[in-house]
Each structure stands twice: as C-alpha cells, then as structure tokens.
Amino acid sequence: MTGTLHIIGMGPGDPELLTLKAARLLRAAPVVAYFAKRGQRGHARRIADGHLAAGVEELRFEYPYTIEIAAEDPRYIAELAAFYDLCAAALAARLAAGPDAALLCEGDPFFYGSAMYLFDRLAPLGPVAVVPGVPGMAGCWTQAGRPIAHGDDVLSVIPGTLEEAALAERLGACDAAVIMKVGRNLPKIQAAMRRAGLAGRALYVERGTMTDERVIPLEQATQAAPYFSMVLVPGRQRPR
C-alpha cells in the first residue's frame, strides 16, 4: 500500500460532534469506505453528509449479519473474519494505486469499533492513521446530564452479552459503569442491576445525541433496545 488509510472516528451521532481533523480529512478523501447493515445506509455514512467531495468513490461494506446469529455460534467468528478479509482486500487494492482513503467508524475506532479489524489486517501493509472520535458513552452521559465519575471512582465498561451472574459481580465491584451491547440483553441487564442493588441508579439511554434520543430510568425500559443504546450507572456517590 502506498496510499494512507485514514480510519476516522465519526462520533456518537450528532454531526456537530465530528472533530475538525475528521472533517478536514473527509473533505480531502477520494475514496470513502464504511460499514452498513443489510438494507440500511449506514450510520457513519449519514454523519458524513455534507463533508464529502463531489465524485468521491464510496465502498459500502455490508455486514453478513449483525444479531441474526448468536456470538456463540461457530459460524459467527468464521464468517465475520472472512467478511473483514474481503473488506481489507478491497481497501488494499485502492491504496495500492496510491490515493488515500478514509474508513468511517461510529464513535471511536479503537473502542468496540469494527474498523479495528481492518486496522489489524492493513497496518502491516502500509501507512494507517487513526483519528479518534467522541465515544458513544460520552455522548450518552452528557445527554443524560449525569456526570459519570469523579475523584477515585472506578469506572467499568461492561458488555451486556455476559451472563447475568457475571454482570452482577462486575457491577458490584465498581463505582460507576457503562453497559454496552444492550439490545436483546436488556431484561438480563435489568435483572443483574437488581442483584447488584443498582437498579435505582441506572439509566437507559437510547440513540444518545441523535434527534430521536431517549433517556429514562432503566427500570422504565420495557421495549426491545435498538443497536444504539446503553445503560449508565453514574458514580459520584462519595463526597469530594
């Protein structure tokens, strides 16, 4: 690869939370790649509206699945690995010709971002630069109006895919928490919060910083959680 791959953090959803550096690189990119769910445009691509040059080449990488197959299914890792191989090969072919390219990623690329899997594959082949983005959890706790940690609070970031007992154990060992990957795990997360005695402090944030965001106490969340949702347990329980 002779061209540089710029992996750009696009922030949590509000287009105004895009960094100045990200906006500059988007305007200059001759090739822009992004991930998208089947039948959808792609959240990162929507954030980029208004920043791309006329005539930019777009590479749309469509996930073979998102939640249709359980993570424990043997096909899950194998098929996603093959998908990322194909995406990396497509980008490497463009970068071998010389021009730079931008790969868009919601939030921050190195924080649960799909872009990190292409970084793993392409960084050994040529120049790759990463532009950090505002992580989704920062957007969520800001919109909720609840500072998350202070002093010597221990903040834990926990995937909601853990078993209920493991979730409760980890919640009990921290002062503040962010639970990612909520989705169909919402009832299990609520049960774990009750076991840990934190249900009264927990907040549910859906589509934080987006126009249709929703912030409610976790115990009031009864509907299925969309992809862009998180659970927050603010710390700051001790005087400072």
C-alpha distance (Angstrom), angle and dihedral (degrees) to the residues before:
residue distance angle dihedral
M1 . . .
T2 3.79 . .
G3 3.80 98.6 .
T4 3.79 120.2 75.3
L5 3.78 120.9 -112.5
H6 3.80 110.8 -142.8
I7 3.80 110.9 -160.4
I8 3.78 103.4 -159.2
G9 3.79 126.7 -159.2
M10 3.81 106.3 -140.3
G11 3.80 98.3 -167.0
P12 3.80 129.4 -125.0
G13 3.80 100.4 -54.5
D14 3.80 112.3 -71.7
P15 3.84 104.3 105.5
E16 3.81 89.9 -144.7
L17 3.81 89.6 65.2
L18 3.80 90.7 67.4
T19 3.81 109.8 114.7
L20 3.79 122.0 -115.2
K21 3.79 89.8 -117.1
A22 3.79 92.2 52.0
A23 3.81 91.7 49.8
R24 3.81 91.8 49.7
L25 3.79 93.4 50.8
L26 3.79 92.5 46.1
R27 3.80 91.3 54.9
A28 3.81 90.9 51.2
A29 3.82 98.9 43.2
P30 3.83 115.9 111.0
V31 3.83 90.6 -170.0
V32 3.81 125.5 38.1
A33 3.81 123.2 -173.0
Y34 3.79 127.7 -172.3
F35 3.80 142.4 165.3
A36 3.79 123.4 -114.6
K37 3.76 139.2 177.1
R38 3.77 116.6 -114.5
G39 3.79 110.9 -78.7
Q40 3.80 94.0 9.8
R41 3.77 133.2 100.3
G42 3.77 97.6 -129.5
H43 3.80 127.8 -103.1
A44 3.81 96.3 -122.7
R45 3.80 90.1 49.9
R46 3.81 91.4 53.7
I47 3.81 90.4 53.2
A48 3.81 88.9 53.9
D49 3.82 93.4 59.3
G50 3.77 110.6 125.0
H51 3.80 94.4 20.8
L52 3.81 102.8 75.0
A53 3.79 124.5 93.0
A54 3.80 120.6 -115.9
G55 3.79 111.9 -91.0
V56 3.79 95.7 19.8
E57 3.80 113.8 161.7
E58 3.79 111.7 -119.9
L59 3.81 125.8 -154.1
R60 3.80 111.3 -164.6
F61 3.81 113.2 -162.6
E62 3.81 108.7 -161.5
Y63 3.79 116.0 -157.9
P64 3.81 113.4 -124.3
Y65 3.80 86.2 -136.2
T66 3.81 139.9 -21.5
I67 3.81 111.9 -166.4
E68 3.81 97.7 -8.2
I69 3.81 91.9 96.6
A70 3.79 123.7 44.0
A71 3.80 116.1 -116.0
E72 3.82 88.4 -122.1
D73 3.82 91.8 59.8
P74 3.84 110.2 107.3
R75 3.80 89.4 -131.9
Y76 3.79 92.9 59.0
I77 3.79 100.7 76.4
A78 3.82 95.3 31.8
E79 3.79 95.5 52.2
L80 3.79 95.0 42.0
A81 3.82 90.2 49.2
A82 3.81 89.4 53.4
F83 3.80 89.7 48.4
Y84 3.81 92.5 52.0
D85 3.81 89.6 47.4
L86 3.81 90.1 56.7
C87 3.81 92.4 46.4
A88 3.80 91.5 50.0
A89 3.80 91.4 48.6
A90 3.81 91.3 51.9
L91 3.79 92.0 51.3
A92 3.80 93.5 43.2
A93 3.81 89.8 54.5
R94 3.81 91.1 54.8
L95 3.80 93.0 44.7
A96 3.79 92.3 49.0
A97 3.80 87.7 65.2
G98 3.78 91.5 59.7
P99 3.82 111.6 -110.8
D100 3.76 119.2 113.0
A101 3.80 122.3 -111.7
A102 3.80 136.1 -157.7
L103 3.80 125.2 -138.9
L104 3.80 113.0 -160.8
C105 3.79 123.0 -143.8
E106 3.81 130.8 178.7
G107 3.79 114.6 -118.9
D108 3.79 112.5 -11.7
P109 3.84 117.9 -16.4
F110 3.80 95.3 -134.9
F111 3.81 95.5 47.1
Y112 3.82 108.8 79.4
G113 3.82 88.3 -44.7
S114 3.80 123.1 151.0
A115 3.80 87.9 -141.4
M116 3.81 90.6 73.7
Y117 3.81 90.0 70.4
L118 3.79 90.3 58.9
F119 3.80 89.5 45.0
D120 3.81 88.2 56.6
R121 3.80 90.8 53.1
L122 3.81 100.6 39.7
A123 3.80 106.1 35.0
P124 3.84 92.0 78.3
L125 3.83 90.2 53.7
G126 3.79 102.4 55.1
P127 3.80 146.8 -41.2
V128 3.81 115.1 -24.2
A129 3.82 121.9 175.1
V130 3.81 124.2 -170.7
V131 3.79 123.7 -150.4
P132 3.82 111.1 -159.5
G133 3.77 119.1 -131.9
V134 3.80 136.1 -158.7
P135 3.83 103.0 -85.5
G136 3.77 118.3 -124.0
M137 3.80 93.3 -117.2
A138 3.82 91.1 58.4
G139 3.78 89.5 52.8
C140 3.81 90.9 48.6
W141 3.80 98.9 50.1
T142 3.80 90.8 44.0
Q143 3.80 92.1 52.9
A144 3.80 90.0 45.5
G145 3.81 88.9 55.2
R146 3.79 91.8 -132.4
P147 3.82 119.7 124.9
I148 3.79 105.1 -136.1
A149 3.81 106.9 -151.3
H150 3.79 141.8 2.8
G151 3.79 141.3 172.8
D152 3.79 109.3 0.0
D153 3.82 96.1 -20.0
V154 3.79 113.8 148.3
L155 3.82 110.7 -131.5
S156 3.80 117.4 -159.7
V157 3.80 125.9 -166.5
I158 3.79 107.6 -154.2
P159 3.82 130.6 -175.7
G160 3.77 112.5 -128.4
T161 3.79 89.4 -139.9
L162 3.82 90.7 81.7
E163 3.78 119.5 105.0
E164 3.80 115.7 -91.4
A165 3.81 94.8 -108.2
A166 3.81 91.8 49.6
L167 3.80 91.1 48.3
A168 3.80 91.6 51.1
E169 3.81 91.9 47.7
R170 3.79 93.5 51.7
L171 3.80 92.5 44.3
G172 3.78 90.1 53.2
A173 3.80 91.5 54.6
C174 3.82 98.3 56.3
D175 3.79 139.0 63.2
A176 3.80 96.9 -142.2
A177 3.77 131.7 16.0
V178 3.78 144.8 -170.5
I179 3.79 117.7 -159.7
M180 3.79 114.9 -156.5
K181 3.80 129.7 -171.1
V182 3.77 94.7 41.2
G183 3.82 104.8 158.0
R184 3.78 112.6 114.7
N185 3.82 88.9 -3.1
L186 3.82 91.4 75.7
P187 3.86 97.5 103.9
K188 3.81 90.8 47.7
I189 3.81 91.2 49.3
Q190 3.79 91.0 50.7
A191 3.81 90.7 51.1
A192 3.82 91.4 48.8
M193 3.81 90.4 50.8
R194 3.79 90.4 54.3
R195 3.80 91.2 49.1
A196 3.81 90.0 51.1
G197 3.82 92.3 46.4
L198 3.80 92.7 -119.9
A199 3.80 102.7 108.7
G200 3.81 92.3 105.8
R201 3.82 93.0 56.9
A202 3.79 98.9 41.9
L203 3.79 123.2 105.6
Y204 3.78 129.5 -162.3
V205 3.82 115.6 -143.5
E206 3.78 120.7 -170.9
R207 3.81 122.4 -168.4
G208 3.80 93.0 -12.2
T209 3.86 114.3 -152.9
M210 3.82 91.5 10.4
T211 3.80 124.1 112.6
D212 3.82 92.8 -105.8
E213 3.81 97.3 45.0
R214 3.80 121.2 148.2
V215 3.83 128.9 -161.9
I216 3.83 118.5 -173.2
P217 3.82 138.9 145.2
L218 3.80 109.0 -79.1
E219 3.79 92.5 -119.9
Q220 3.81 89.7 60.9
A221 3.81 93.5 56.3
T222 3.79 106.8 103.5
Q223 3.79 105.3 148.5
A224 3.80 126.4 81.6
A225 3.79 110.4 -80.0
P226 3.83 117.4 -120.7
Y227 3.80 123.4 -133.1
F228 3.81 92.9 -93.2
S229 3.79 99.0 61.1
M230 3.80 135.4 110.0
V231 3.77 140.9 180.0
L232 3.80 119.1 -132.6
V233 3.79 129.9 -162.3
P234 3.82 106.4 -170.5
G235 3.80 116.3 -145.6
R236 3.80 122.9 -159.2
Q237 3.80 92.4 111.0
R238 3.83 94.8 138.1
P239 3.82 125.9 68.3
R240 3.75 118.2 -100.6
